[in-house]
Amino acid sequence: MDAMSQLPQNNEEFDNNPEYAKLYQENDSQPSDADDMDDRQQRASEPPPEMQGAQDGKKAANVSLLFGVLGLLFFFLGCWWFVHDFKSGGLRLAIVAPLLNVLGIWQGRVAKRHGVPALAGPILSWAGAIFTLPLAIVIALFSIALAGSI
C-alpha cells in the first residue's frame, strides 16, 4: 500500500516523472508495441504470395514473348545473311534461334504455372521451332555435302 501511495495518480505527472523515465533508460527497453509496429511495416512492404506469383507469371510471359520474337528474328536474319554472304557467319546466327525458341516455350510454361495466360510467346516460339529445326537440318546437311565435295 505504501508503494502505491508514492506513485503519482495523475497520468501527466506520471509521464513527466523523472524516476519513471529513468527506469526505462536504465533497462534500455522499449515498449512491446514499438517492436510489433516494425514487424507490421516490414510485412506490409512484401507483396502477398498470390501477388508475387502473378508478378512472376507476367515476367515469364514477357520473357517468353521476347524469346519468341528474337528466335524468329535471329532465324530469318541468319538465313538472309547466310544467303547473301556465305562466309559471314549467318549460319551461326540461325543456329542460335532454336535455343531461343526452346527458352520461349519453357518460359510460356512457367507463366502458365503461375496462372498467367501466355499465348503470344509460346505461339511465336513454336512457330520459330517449326521453321527453324527442319531448315537448320537442311542447312546442316547442305553444308556437310558442300564440305564433302570440296
Summary of the structure (lengths in Angstrom):
residues: 150
radius of gyration: 33.6
end to end distance: 111.9
largest distance: 112.8
contacts: 421
relative contact order: 0.12
helix: 83%
strand: 0%
